[in-house]
Amino acid sequence: MVIHGRTLSPWLTLLTLRHPILTLESLHNYYVLVIYKLQIPPYFIPSFHSLIYFDPLLFYSAGCSYRGILSIASYEDVLQNFLDTVLQPEQQPTNNNNAIPQRVFLMALDQMADKDETRNGIFRTDLQDFLGLTQPLGSMTVEHNKNNFHGERAFLEIIDICDDRQFLEIRRDLLRRAEYTIQWIESNFMTNPGVRVANQDHFVEIMQTWTQDPCTHRTAKIACTEKENCNTKYT
């Protein structure tokens, strides 16, 4: 999952962010899945290290063509496009009070599957209000596609971003960038009057985890699963 921008009407857009390291992994693996789904010969699949510098047409809609998927994980570059286009005052309709309405709903993928019922309820209420829905939203937990991503059924080209032998330096690079990205989003994007942030305190808390390597948690979870003695932290 990358920055997902879904336009629901001419004036409403949902933006979902994820940890930049996991976004980079997901982008590459999604590209692999599309190649296989379209029955394109797999030798057309660029290596991960090629994709981080060369952006195939598949990602053109993200506004980063020819800059590589690594640039998409620098969220400030993509979000700046929203500030320069749909969030410009002259592009926004106004109500009778001449107030600029909120047109972009910013959230984190982690909020959709949050197991904390109180926080998840606040998130769903925020989204319901933004969309102008009269009926409460139900669970938004997303089931991940495990068939082609894990174990013996994984395609050969699928990567594990937590493989230190191949991706440690890339992860370190993204972790170094994360602090600037977080500060930029808080100072430049979240302050825009056209942006609504889902449960803002929790969203900011989630962003702070972008400075931490998610592979530490993934490795620990796999280890405890194999021993069949996982505590509630990993279930």
Backbone bond lengths (Angstrom), bond angles and torsions (degrees), N, CA, C in turn:
res aa  C-N    CA-C-N  psi(-1)  N-CA   C-N-CA  omega(-1)  CA-C   N-CA-C  phi
1 M - - - 1.461 - - 1.510 107.49 -
2 V 1.347 114.49 138.51 1.454 120.88 177.85 1.503 106.56 -119.11
3 I 1.336 115.42 -159.51 1.457 116.96 170.19 1.516 106.01 -65.20
4 H 1.302 117.21 114.43 1.454 120.77 176.72 1.507 108.25 -99.77
5 G 1.310 116.34 115.82 1.446 120.57 175.76 1.509 109.24 -109.03
6 R 1.298 116.90 115.04 1.457 120.17 -177.84 1.522 108.90 -119.77
7 T 1.336 115.78 114.51 1.448 120.35 -179.54 1.516 109.38 -85.47
8 L 1.326 117.09 120.53 1.455 122.45 -176.58 1.520 112.03 -95.65
9 S 1.296 116.53 -21.85 1.452 122.53 176.72 1.513 105.36 -155.01
10 P 1.341 118.87 177.16 1.463 118.69 177.91 1.523 112.89 -59.03
11 W 1.341 118.12 -14.62 1.457 118.81 -173.66 1.514 114.35 -126.86
12 L 1.328 119.44 1.78 1.462 120.87 -177.88 1.516 110.96 -122.51
13 T 1.336 116.58 132.24 1.455 122.01 179.95 1.523 109.80 -136.52
14 L 1.326 116.78 134.90 1.458 122.12 173.39 1.524 109.08 -100.82
15 L 1.320 117.21 129.06 1.463 122.73 177.28 1.524 109.10 -118.74
16 T 1.324 116.39 123.21 1.460 121.19 -179.29 1.519 109.70 -115.69
17 L 1.323 117.16 126.14 1.460 122.22 179.41 1.525 110.42 -109.55
18 R 1.321 113.92 154.33 1.460 121.28 178.70 1.519 107.96 -137.52
19 H 1.317 117.75 165.33 1.461 120.50 176.29 1.531 108.54 -51.63
20 P 1.339 118.90 128.09 1.470 121.44 -176.25 1.528 114.22 -54.22
21 I 1.325 118.00 -36.48 1.466 120.38 179.76 1.523 110.51 -65.72
22 L 1.326 116.95 -44.14 1.462 120.49 179.39 1.526 110.94 -70.79
23 T 1.326 116.56 -29.49 1.463 120.37 175.73 1.517 110.52 -63.69
24 L 1.316 116.34 -44.64 1.462 120.71 -179.05 1.529 110.75 -61.90
25 E 1.326 116.52 -43.65 1.463 121.25 177.74 1.524 110.45 -62.03
26 S 1.331 116.05 -45.49 1.455 120.90 -177.16 1.525 111.92 -64.79
27 L 1.332 116.87 -39.38 1.461 120.45 178.94 1.517 111.58 -60.16
28 H 1.319 115.68 -48.25 1.465 118.76 -179.57 1.517 111.30 -63.73
29 N 1.328 117.19 -46.72 1.463 120.25 -176.78 1.526 111.89 -67.22
30 Y 1.333 116.29 -33.81 1.462 119.28 175.60 1.528 110.54 -64.46
31 Y 1.312 116.25 -40.90 1.462 120.48 178.07 1.534 110.09 -60.28
32 V 1.326 116.68 -41.95 1.471 120.85 177.56 1.526 110.35 -60.96
33 L 1.327 117.29 -45.92 1.460 121.26 -179.73 1.522 111.58 -60.72
34 V 1.333 116.99 -40.93 1.468 120.44 179.48 1.523 110.36 -63.04
35 I 1.320 117.35 -41.98 1.464 121.06 179.42 1.530 110.47 -58.80
36 Y 1.316 116.12 -45.59 1.459 119.74 179.91 1.525 111.44 -69.74
37 K 1.319 117.03 -39.21 1.460 120.55 -179.42 1.524 111.10 -62.79
38 L 1.315 116.78 -37.36 1.468 121.34 179.79 1.521 112.11 -83.81
39 Q 1.334 115.22 0.69 1.474 121.74 178.65 1.529 111.50 58.97
40 I 1.312 114.74 36.97 1.461 120.91 173.30 1.522 107.76 -84.04
41 P 1.321 118.90 138.02 1.475 119.83 179.71 1.523 110.81 -52.94
42 P 1.326 117.54 128.59 1.467 120.76 -174.35 1.518 114.36 -61.84
43 Y 1.356 117.95 -16.10 1.466 117.23 178.66 1.526 111.81 -69.85
44 F 1.338 116.95 -6.34 1.457 120.20 174.27 1.535 111.84 -84.02
45 I 1.322 116.93 -4.97 1.457 120.07 -179.10 1.528 109.62 -77.47
46 P 1.331 117.95 116.32 1.472 119.35 177.12 1.527 109.95 -67.70
47 S 1.294 116.29 155.06 1.455 119.75 175.00 1.527 109.50 -68.02
48 F 1.315 115.81 158.85 1.455 119.82 178.78 1.525 110.85 -57.35
49 H 1.327 116.27 -42.29 1.460 119.83 -177.57 1.525 111.61 -68.06
50 S 1.323 117.44 -22.38 1.459 119.69 173.34 1.525 110.52 -77.15
51 L 1.323 116.38 -40.36 1.461 120.92 -177.21 1.524 113.02 -66.27
52 I 1.322 117.55 -28.76 1.454 117.36 -178.57 1.523 111.48 -70.19
53 Y 1.347 116.40 -15.08 1.465 119.52 177.29 1.523 112.78 -112.36
54 F 1.331 116.68 -27.00 1.460 121.10 -178.99 1.509 109.45 -115.66
55 D 1.318 116.49 125.29 1.454 121.70 -175.90 1.524 110.25 -101.89
56 P 1.351 118.14 110.27 1.457 119.78 179.35 1.518 111.30 -67.41
57 L 1.311 116.30 166.07 1.458 121.06 -176.53 1.516 112.51 -59.29
58 L 1.332 116.57 -22.17 1.463 120.29 -179.68 1.519 111.47 -56.74
59 F 1.330 116.97 -32.56 1.445 120.94 -175.90 1.526 112.55 -101.87
60 Y 1.332 116.58 12.42 1.459 119.76 -178.31 1.518 111.66 -59.14
61 S 1.345 116.62 -36.23 1.458 120.75 -176.69 1.525 112.49 -65.67
62 A 1.335 117.29 -17.46 1.457 120.01 179.40 1.528 111.91 -80.45
63 G 1.333 116.61 -3.20 1.450 120.02 175.92 1.511 114.45 80.83
64 C 1.329 117.16 18.24 1.465 119.34 -176.92 1.527 111.57 -126.78
65 S 1.318 118.14 29.43 1.452 120.47 -176.42 1.525 111.53 -58.00
66 Y 1.320 114.88 139.18 1.460 124.12 178.56 1.528 113.48 68.40
67 R 1.305 117.07 12.51 1.453 119.89 179.09 1.522 111.79 -115.80
68 G 1.311 117.26 -6.80 1.451 120.63 177.06 1.520 113.34 87.08
69 I 1.339 115.09 155.54 1.456 119.02 -177.62 1.524 111.70 -70.81
70 L 1.336 117.75 -16.81 1.457 119.43 176.57 1.524 110.65 -61.82
71 S 1.336 116.77 -35.06 1.467 119.89 -179.52 1.516 111.53 -69.88
72 I 1.344 117.99 -27.65 1.456 120.60 179.49 1.524 110.37 -68.46
73 A 1.335 116.44 -30.04 1.458 120.30 178.33 1.526 111.72 -74.81
74 S 1.342 117.23 -9.48 1.469 121.16 171.59 1.524 106.36 -90.47
75 Y 1.309 116.03 87.37 1.458 121.27 -168.48 1.520 113.48 -59.62
76 E 1.323 117.13 -29.75 1.461 118.64 -178.06 1.526 112.02 -60.64
77 D 1.338 116.86 -32.19 1.463 119.75 179.63 1.526 111.21 -67.51
78 V 1.328 116.10 -42.07 1.462 120.45 -178.57 1.529 110.56 -72.82
79 L 1.330 116.64 -43.61 1.455 119.92 -178.30 1.529 112.08 -66.82
80 Q 1.318 116.47 -27.83 1.460 119.45 177.12 1.528 110.41 -61.29
81 N 1.344 116.51 -32.09 1.463 120.31 177.43 1.530 111.16 -61.28
82 F 1.340 116.25 -36.30 1.466 119.84 177.83 1.528 110.62 -69.18
83 L 1.336 116.10 -38.51 1.461 119.02 178.33 1.526 111.33 -64.72
84 D 1.327 115.83 -33.46 1.466 120.35 -176.59 1.528 112.80 -83.44
85 T 1.343 116.87 -12.34 1.473 119.50 -175.74 1.523 111.06 -123.03
86 V 1.309 117.08 -90.54 1.467 120.73 -170.58 1.524 113.73 -66.50
87 L 1.349 118.13 -20.86 1.454 120.04 -178.56 1.519 113.03 -99.70
88 Q 1.325 117.06 8.17 1.456 120.18 172.44 1.526 109.38 -70.74
89 P 1.322 118.36 136.27 1.472 120.62 -176.76 1.521 113.38 -52.89
90 E 1.333 117.92 -39.11 1.465 119.54 -177.23 1.521 111.99 -69.90
91 Q 1.362 117.24 -14.10 1.454 120.86 179.81 1.522 112.14 -92.10
92 Q 1.329 117.47 -7.43 1.451 120.44 -172.48 1.532 111.97 -103.31
93 P 1.325 116.77 131.85 1.461 119.28 173.91 1.517 109.42 -69.84
94 T 1.291 117.81 151.43 1.459 120.58 179.14 1.519 109.41 -117.54
95 N 1.326 115.70 155.80 1.459 119.77 178.04 1.530 109.32 -90.24
96 N 1.299 115.91 -171.56 1.466 119.50 -176.00 1.526 112.77 -64.76
97 N 1.337 116.36 -22.13 1.460 119.73 -179.66 1.531 111.71 -93.05
98 N 1.337 115.70 7.29 1.465 121.63 -179.92 1.531 112.83 62.56
99 A 1.334 117.26 21.99 1.463 121.22 176.58 1.522 109.31 -88.26
100 I 1.323 116.44 139.85 1.460 120.44 179.11 1.531 109.05 -75.93
101 P 1.321 119.31 121.84 1.471 120.88 -178.71 1.522 111.37 -76.11
102 Q 1.313 115.58 158.96 1.455 120.62 175.85 1.524 108.50 -78.09
103 R 1.327 116.26 123.81 1.464 121.46 -175.34 1.513 113.03 -113.59
104 V 1.333 117.06 -19.94 1.466 121.16 -177.62 1.522 108.97 -119.43
105 F 1.333 115.80 129.14 1.467 121.68 177.80 1.521 107.20 -106.66
106 L 1.333 116.77 115.21 1.458 123.13 -176.52 1.517 109.90 -102.10
107 M 1.336 115.94 127.03 1.461 119.87 -178.57 1.522 109.56 -146.82
108 A 1.325 115.69 169.30 1.459 122.09 176.79 1.525 109.04 -109.66
109 L 1.323 115.00 146.31 1.465 119.83 179.33 1.525 110.49 -57.01
110 D 1.326 116.79 -36.98 1.469 120.58 -178.71 1.523 112.22 -60.50
111 Q 1.329 116.86 -27.78 1.464 119.35 -178.82 1.519 111.95 -69.75
112 M 1.313 117.54 -27.06 1.455 120.57 -177.21 1.521 111.73 -68.65
113 A 1.334 115.64 -32.03 1.471 119.73 -177.34 1.518 111.82 -113.19
114 D 1.328 116.56 22.45 1.456 121.51 -178.78 1.529 110.43 -61.81
115 K 1.327 116.88 125.79 1.463 121.16 -178.63 1.517 112.68 -84.52
116 D 1.330 117.01 -8.44 1.455 120.48 174.95 1.528 107.40 -77.51
117 E 1.316 117.17 108.59 1.465 121.27 -172.36 1.526 112.61 -61.74
118 T 1.324 117.04 -35.98 1.465 119.79 -179.69 1.523 110.60 -66.29
119 R 1.321 116.81 -50.49 1.469 121.21 179.77 1.517 110.82 -63.47
120 N 1.337 116.43 -42.47 1.451 119.64 -179.07 1.517 111.14 -64.39
121 G 1.324 115.87 -34.34 1.461 119.78 177.30 1.521 111.60 -66.10
122 I 1.345 116.84 -40.35 1.465 120.55 177.52 1.520 110.11 -63.75
123 F 1.319 116.05 -42.36 1.465 120.80 179.03 1.528 111.12 -60.36
124 R 1.327 117.01 -49.19 1.464 120.28 -177.85 1.531 111.51 -65.41
125 T 1.338 115.95 -35.12 1.469 119.42 178.01 1.525 110.62 -66.76
126 D 1.337 116.45 -41.68 1.467 120.52 177.00 1.520 110.84 -59.17
127 L 1.335 115.92 -45.07 1.460 120.04 -178.84 1.522 110.98 -67.42
128 Q 1.311 116.67 -41.73 1.467 121.16 178.06 1.524 110.70 -59.03
129 D 1.325 116.45 -44.35 1.462 120.92 -179.71 1.526 111.03 -65.28
130 F 1.331 116.31 -41.54 1.464 120.37 -179.94 1.526 111.19 -61.78
131 L 1.331 115.78 -40.61 1.466 121.03 -177.89 1.530 112.67 -81.63
132 G 1.330 115.97 -10.85 1.464 119.57 -179.92 1.508 112.80 71.38
133 L 1.340 116.58 33.02 1.462 120.61 -178.40 1.525 110.59 -86.59
134 T 1.303 116.31 145.65 1.467 120.53 178.45 1.530 111.82 -91.56
135 Q 1.330 116.88 -25.57 1.452 120.91 -179.97 1.528 110.50 -96.53
136 P 1.340 118.52 136.86 1.477 120.90 178.66 1.526 111.23 -61.14
137 L 1.311 115.74 147.62 1.459 121.29 178.08 1.528 109.72 -82.45
138 G 1.329 115.22 141.92 1.456 120.09 177.24 1.514 111.48 -88.63
139 S 1.312 116.43 -163.86 1.461 121.87 -178.65 1.529 110.53 -59.84
140 M 1.345 115.64 141.61 1.458 120.95 179.90 1.519 110.97 -119.06
141 T 1.327 116.90 20.64 1.453 120.93 178.97 1.517 110.43 -59.71
142 V 1.322 115.63 132.83 1.463 121.74 -177.97 1.520 109.33 -103.54
143 E 1.333 116.34 127.43 1.455 121.08 175.78 1.529 108.41 -84.80
144 H 1.335 116.23 122.56 1.454 120.14 -178.43 1.529 110.88 -79.14
145 N 1.310 115.68 148.39 1.460 121.73 178.99 1.524 108.70 -80.54
146 K 1.322 115.85 104.46 1.454 119.60 -177.24 1.529 112.99 -95.21
147 N 1.324 117.29 -15.34 1.455 120.19 -173.15 1.519 113.35 -59.78
148 N 1.333 116.74 -38.78 1.449 119.82 -175.06 1.525 113.06 -108.82
149 F 1.319 116.64 1.72 1.455 119.28 -174.85 1.525 113.28 -107.24
150 H 1.311 117.92 -18.90 1.451 119.30 -170.75 1.528 111.57 -134.69
151 G 1.332 114.00 156.34 1.453 120.44 170.92 1.520 114.46 64.65
152 E 1.313 115.32 -153.27 1.451 121.18 -174.41 1.524 112.85 -68.29
153 R 1.351 117.45 -20.91 1.459 120.33 -177.29 1.522 112.42 -88.12
154 A 1.315 117.48 -0.37 1.463 119.97 -179.19 1.527 110.18 -70.37
155 F 1.331 116.63 137.07 1.459 120.37 174.18 1.528 108.75 -65.79
156 L 1.319 115.79 150.82 1.458 120.65 -176.88 1.520 112.38 -60.00
157 E 1.337 116.33 -30.39 1.463 120.38 -175.81 1.535 113.54 -82.70
158 I 1.343 116.29 -10.41 1.455 120.03 178.53 1.529 109.46 -63.90
159 I 1.311 117.18 134.97 1.465 120.27 -178.85 1.529 111.09 -105.64
160 D 1.306 114.96 155.58 1.456 123.09 169.03 1.522 105.78 -113.70
161 I 1.322 117.01 105.41 1.457 121.98 -175.02 1.527 111.74 -61.60
162 C 1.340 116.56 -14.41 1.457 120.87 -179.40 1.526 112.77 -87.69
163 D 1.321 117.23 3.11 1.462 121.64 175.97 1.529 107.94 -73.82
164 D 1.316 116.41 103.09 1.463 120.75 -175.48 1.527 112.39 -62.20
165 R 1.313 117.25 -29.78 1.462 119.40 -177.43 1.521 112.09 -63.81
166 Q 1.348 116.49 -30.58 1.461 120.05 -177.06 1.528 113.84 -106.86
167 F 1.335 117.33 -32.53 1.468 118.57 -165.13 1.527 115.06 -124.91
168 L 1.313 118.01 8.41 1.459 119.65 -177.01 1.528 111.79 -60.67
169 E 1.331 117.58 -44.95 1.462 120.63 -177.39 1.533 111.36 -67.29
170 I 1.330 116.87 -35.83 1.471 119.88 177.96 1.521 110.14 -65.95
171 R 1.332 116.64 -41.89 1.464 119.81 177.52 1.529 110.52 -61.98
172 R 1.310 116.31 -43.30 1.460 119.80 179.53 1.528 110.86 -62.03
173 D 1.316 116.47 -39.13 1.466 120.48 178.84 1.526 110.65 -62.38
174 L 1.332 116.96 -45.00 1.459 120.82 -179.96 1.534 111.34 -66.83
175 L 1.313 117.05 -36.35 1.466 120.41 177.87 1.528 110.62 -66.01
176 R 1.326 116.40 -36.70 1.466 119.42 177.14 1.524 111.06 -66.16
177 R 1.320 117.71 -36.55 1.459 121.99 -179.23 1.526 112.31 -75.26
178 A 1.318 116.34 -24.46 1.473 120.73 -169.41 1.521 113.01 -59.01
179 E 1.322 117.64 -39.91 1.465 119.76 -177.18 1.526 110.89 -61.51
180 Y 1.326 116.64 -42.87 1.462 119.73 177.86 1.526 110.45 -64.88
181 T 1.334 116.54 -42.89 1.464 121.03 -179.94 1.526 111.15 -58.16
182 I 1.335 116.22 -45.81 1.466 121.17 -179.89 1.527 110.45 -61.28
183 Q 1.332 116.10 -47.07 1.467 120.09 -179.45 1.529 110.99 -62.31
184 W 1.326 115.77 -39.40 1.466 119.67 -179.21 1.521 110.52 -65.01
185 I 1.329 117.06 -45.25 1.465 120.67 -179.25 1.530 110.24 -61.93
186 E 1.332 116.42 -44.68 1.471 119.55 -178.99 1.525 111.59 -65.26
187 S 1.328 117.31 -40.13 1.462 120.94 -173.39 1.519 113.88 -86.68
188 N 1.338 117.20 -30.81 1.460 120.22 -171.23 1.528 114.91 -112.22
189 F 1.329 116.58 -29.71 1.468 118.47 -175.00 1.527 112.11 -103.64
190 M 1.318 116.34 -48.81 1.461 119.68 -176.80 1.525 111.64 -66.61
191 T 1.319 117.36 -22.93 1.467 120.95 -179.32 1.523 112.69 -82.89
192 N 1.330 117.34 -8.04 1.458 119.80 179.19 1.528 109.76 -68.62
193 P 1.334 118.29 132.01 1.475 119.94 -176.83 1.519 113.55 -64.09
194 G 1.315 117.90 -15.83 1.454 119.99 179.78 1.515 113.98 -89.31
195 V 1.344 117.13 3.05 1.471 121.52 -176.06 1.523 110.12 -110.64
196 R 1.309 115.11 130.29 1.480 122.46 173.30 1.528 106.79 -108.93
197 V 1.327 117.29 129.94 1.463 121.44 -178.99 1.519 109.13 -107.23
198 A 1.322 115.84 129.24 1.463 120.45 -178.76 1.523 110.23 -68.81
199 N 1.349 116.46 120.97 1.469 121.23 178.42 1.525 109.36 39.17
200 Q 1.307 116.70 71.93 1.464 123.05 -166.55 1.521 113.94 -51.42
201 D 1.324 118.56 -42.52 1.464 120.75 -178.76 1.528 111.01 -60.00
202 H 1.331 116.08 -43.94 1.461 119.49 -179.70 1.525 110.66 -70.40
203 F 1.315 117.00 -37.34 1.464 120.38 178.16 1.523 110.61 -60.42
204 V 1.321 117.57 -45.70 1.469 121.44 178.74 1.527 110.13 -63.73
205 E 1.326 116.71 -39.27 1.471 120.86 177.87 1.523 110.61 -60.55
206 I 1.316 116.77 -41.58 1.459 121.05 178.76 1.527 110.06 -66.02
207 M 1.323 117.55 -42.34 1.468 119.91 178.89 1.519 111.76 -58.20
208 Q 1.323 117.15 -36.31 1.463 119.99 -179.01 1.532 111.67 -61.48
209 T 1.319 117.73 -25.67 1.467 120.49 179.22 1.521 111.72 -71.88
210 W 1.332 117.64 -12.54 1.459 120.32 178.87 1.519 112.03 -68.13
211 T 1.314 118.07 -13.69 1.464 121.46 175.91 1.527 111.35 -87.61
212 Q 1.337 116.68 -0.62 1.465 122.31 -179.84 1.524 109.16 -113.16
213 D 1.307 115.99 142.66 1.454 120.95 -178.67 1.535 109.79 -73.37
214 P 1.344 118.45 116.92 1.474 120.35 -179.30 1.517 113.07 -68.02
215 C 1.325 116.56 -14.08 1.464 119.38 -178.52 1.518 111.77 -70.45
216 T 1.316 117.53 -23.89 1.460 120.10 176.22 1.523 110.29 -60.73
217 H 1.344 115.56 -45.01 1.469 120.63 179.11 1.522 110.15 -69.50
218 R 1.336 117.28 -42.68 1.469 120.15 -177.89 1.520 110.80 -62.38
219 T 1.325 117.68 -44.31 1.461 121.79 -179.54 1.520 111.14 -62.79
220 A 1.341 115.72 -42.48 1.466 119.44 179.52 1.528 110.89 -66.12
221 K 1.320 116.85 -38.14 1.461 120.48 -179.64 1.523 110.95 -66.16
222 I 1.328 116.93 -42.95 1.466 120.70 178.79 1.520 110.26 -63.24
223 A 1.329 116.38 -42.20 1.463 120.77 -178.67 1.519 111.68 -62.48
224 C 1.332 116.87 -43.55 1.458 118.43 -177.79 1.523 111.15 -74.54
225 T 1.340 116.74 -29.08 1.459 120.07 176.99 1.521 110.73 -65.74
226 E 1.324 115.35 -42.34 1.465 119.72 179.47 1.516 111.96 -63.80
227 K 1.340 115.65 -30.67 1.468 119.23 178.90 1.530 111.98 -88.04
228 E 1.339 115.33 -5.93 1.457 122.24 178.82 1.537 112.33 57.68
229 N 1.329 116.40 35.42 1.461 119.41 177.75 1.529 110.26 -134.96
230 C 1.350 115.77 38.08 1.468 119.44 -179.61 1.521 110.46 -64.35
231 N 1.322 114.19 139.83 1.461 117.76 172.27 1.521 108.43 -88.77
232 T 1.305 116.82 178.44 1.467 120.42 -174.55 1.525 112.05 -64.15
233 K 1.313 118.77 -18.44 1.462 122.12 179.77 1.521 111.77 -59.78
234 Y 1.344 117.12 -30.77 1.450 120.74 -174.31 1.527 113.83 -110.93
235 T 1.334 117.96 6.35 1.459 119.55 -178.07 1.513 110.63 -101.24
